[in-house]
Amino acid sequence: MIALGCLLFTSQAQAKLKVFILAGQSNMQGAGAIKINPKSKNGGKGTLEYLVKEERLAKRLAHVVDASGDWVVRDDVWIKYFDRKGRLTVGYGAKRDRIGPEFQFGHALGQVLDEQVLLIKTAWGGRCLATDFRPPRSGGRHLKSGSPGAYYTLMVDEIRSVLKNLKTNFPAYDGKGYEIAGFGWHQGWNDGLKKEWVAEYEENLANLIRDLRDEFSVPNMPAVIAVSGFGGRKQKIDRRLGIIAAQHNVAKLPEFAGTVASVETRDFFRPPENSPSRQGYHWNSNAETYFLIGDAMARAMLKLLK
């Protein structure tokens, strides 16, 4: 009887909706092009449409298209990205014709987790951690109106609003409760513009994780940081390298052992000639890059969840 009771309790606990928060600036929004531009000079290289048919990646991307060649729409993973919400598929990037890290992050989690998954994405382009996302613990430095930063507050308010209205946003929600299962962060361009912002980035990011854990009463909330690796291994600008180092350093802090991980992204950078654009700061709009970032984040998150 005791064993049966434990099994029932475990089953009920596992039925809770697992909520993952994704936050950052434009590269968390996502610029990965979905469709091949007929005017493209390289035949559409780097777009998702091209990649799913490319021999090199077709097998790895097989799970994102169905037997008819349409984009898969998952039943087990939902997403809320401001005015967009629903079952996970393409079109949840910065624009409806783009993908970001959320795409494969959600696919990868859905393939492994038994529970329903909800991704809450809160990302705005051109925002920095030193000011816009500045967490309460970092104090009011750089801010005219004190702490926290305006977008830290907007992020928290959006998360609370979604969680308060789960049944409204997702009618299929069974009401069995939810747990905030993890936090994913992909950001860094704007903080790399000023040396003083780079110098305090490690402290600010660590404080962001601490404060979000406090905000939602999840003391050991798993957190994954996808480093700001645009430019790839050829990146030489010291401010950019400083942001990457700070992001990796946060994951190495003793207090975060086993609960925070950083993932290297520089190897995911693809050159402009193999991409839809030449916007290096947006990973040249390469869908493969955003797919790989999301995949690496999901793998790191699943390891932390174990």
N, C-alpha and C positions, 0 to 999 in steps of 0.2 A: 504494500500500500504506500509506504514511504517512497519507494522507487518510482511508482506510478505518479505520485503527487509531484515529485521532482521533475519528471518528464513533462507533465502537463504544464507546470510552471515555466519550464525552459521553453516549451513550444509557444506559450503565450508571450513570453518576453521576446522571442525571436520574431514574432509577428509584428512588432512595432515598426513603423515606417522609419527608415534610416535617412536622415537628412544631412546633406553635405553642402557646405557654404563655399562658393567660389567667388573670389574677389580680386580686384586689381584695377589696372588701367586698360589702355587700348588693346594690349596683347592678350589680356584675359577676355576682353570683348570678342576679339578674334577677327582676323582679316583673311583667313584662308578661303580662297576663291573656290566656288563649287562648280560653276559652269565654264565650259570652254568658250572663250571669246572668238567668234568667227574671224575677227581681224587680227588675231594673235599671230605674231611672226614666228613663234616656236611650236605651233600646233597645239597649244593648250597645255604645255608641260607645267606640272605643279598644281593643276586644278584637280579637284576630287573626281570629276568626270573622266579625266585622262588617267588618273592614278589607278582607278578600279579596273581599268582595261590593260594597264601596263603589266607585262609579264613579270617584271621584278616585284610588284606589289599586289597583284591580283589576288593571290591566295590569302595574304595577310588582311586584305580589305574585304574579303568575301562576305563577312558578316554584316556589312553595311548596305548591301543590295539584296533584293529578293530574287526569286526565280524569274520574275518578269523584267528585271533590271531596274526596278524602282527602288528608291531609298527606303530602307527598313524604318519602320516606326515602332518603337519598343512599347510593349505593354507593361513592363516591369520597371521602367525608369521614367519619371516625370521631370519636368524642368519648369522653373518660373524665372523669367528674365524680364523684369519690369512689365511691359504691356504684352509680352509674349508668354504663353504658358501652354502646357500640354504634354503629350508623350514625346519622348526624345527622338529626334531625327535631325536632318540637316536644317539650317536656317536660323540657328540661335547664336550666330556670330554678331559682329557689330552691325551688320545689315542682314536682311533676310536671304541674301545670296552668298553668305559667308558662314564659315564655321570657326570656332575657337577651341580651346582645350576641352571645353565641356563635352564635345562630340564623342571622342574616344574615351574620355574619362568616364562618361556615363555608360557607354557600351561595355567597357571592360569591367566595371563594377556590376553591371547587370548580368554579365556572363558568369560571375562567381557567387554573388550574394543571393541568398534565398528570399530575403525580405524585399518588399517594395522599396525603391530608392527615389528620393526627391533631391534634385539639385536646385539650390537657390543661388542664382548668379547676380552679383552686385558689382558692376564694373562701369567705370566712366573713363573716357579718353582724356589724356593730358593731365592726370592728377598725380600728385606726389605724396609720399608718406610723411615727409617733413612738415607739411602744412595740411593738405586736404584730408588725408587719412590719419592725421596725427592722433595717436591714442592718448587717453587721459593720463596715464602714468608718465608720459613724456613732458607734461606741463605745457604752458602756453607760449613758449618761445616760438618766434616767427609768426604768431597769430595776433591779430588785432583784437579779437573778442574772446581771448582766453582759450582754454582747452575743453573739449577735444576739437579736432578738425571737423569742418562741416560735413565732409563725406564719410568720416567715421560715424557720425550721428545718422546720416542718411542710410548708410549700410545697416546699422543696427536696427533702425526703424523699419526698413524694408523687410529684414529677416523676421522681426517680431510680427509685422503685419501679415506676412505669408503664413507663418505658423498659427496665427490666431484665426485665419480664414481658410484652413486646409480643405474643408468640405466644400466651400464656395469655389475655390480655385480648382479643386480636383474632386468632382462628384463621386469618383470611384473609391475615394479614401474611405476605409472601413471604420474609422473612429477608434481603433485599438491603441492609439497613442503613437508617439514618435520619440526618437532620440537624435540629438545632434551628434552625428557620428564622425565628423571630420571637417577640416577647413583647408582649402587650397588657395594659394597666393601666387600670382604671376604679374609682376610689376617691376619698375625700376628705371625706365627711361628718364622721367622727369627729375628724379632725385640725382641722376648722374649729370645734371646740368651745372651743379654747384658743388665745389669741394666741401663746403661746410655741411651740406646735406649728405654727402657721401660719408663724411666722418662720423655722423651720428646715426647712419642707417641701421647698423647692427642693433644699437640700443632701441631704436624706434620699432624695428620689426619684432624684436623680442617682447617689447611692451605691448605691441598689437596683439600678439598671441596670448599674453597674460591677461590683457583686458577683455578680450573676447571670451576667454574661458570664464572670467568672472561674470561678464554680462549674462551669459546663458547657463551659469552654474554647472559647467562641465570642466572640473579641475584638470583633467588629463586629456582634454580634447585633442585627438591626433591632428597634426598640421603638416602639410606638405608644401614646400617652397620650390617652385620651378624658377631657377635662376634666370637672370636677365641676359641671356647669352647671344642676342642678335649680333651679327658680325662674325660669329663662329670662332674658330681657333685663331683666326687672323686678327681678331680684335686686339688693338694695342693701346687704345686710349686709357690712361690710368684711372680716370673717373669711372669708366665703364667696368674696368677690371676690379675697381674698389667695391662697386655695388655687388658684383658676383661673389667676391671674397666675403663680404659682410653677410650675404645670404647663406652661404655655406657655413659661416662661423656660428650663426644662430642655431643651426641644427646640431652643432657640436657642443653647445652649452650643457654642462652637467645636469642642470635641472630639467632639461628637455630630453634626456636620454631615453630612448625607446618610445617617445611620443611625438617627436618632430623630426622630419627628414627633409633634406634638400635634394633636388634632382638636377643633374648637369644637362644643359640644353644646347651648348655650343655645337655639339656634333650634329644637331638637327638643322643647322642653318644650311640653306640651299642657295646657290648663286643665282643672280638675276636671269641668266640665260636659260635656266631650267625652271623658271618661276613666272607667275602671271604679272609681276611688277618689279620695279627696282627700288621699292621702299624698304630699305634695309632695316629700319626701325620697326617695321611691321613684318619682319621675316620674309620680305619680298612677296607677301600674300600667298605663300606656298602652303597648300592644304596638307601636304605630307608633314611639314614641320609642325603644324598645329595638331595633327593626328598624333605624332610622336610625343609631343609635349604632354598631351592628355593621357596617352598610354603610360608614359613614365610616371606621371603623377598618380594614376590609378594603381599601378604596381606598388609604388611606395606606400600609398594609403592602405592597400590590402595587407601589406607586410606589417604596418603599424597596428592594424586592427587585430591581427593575430596575437 
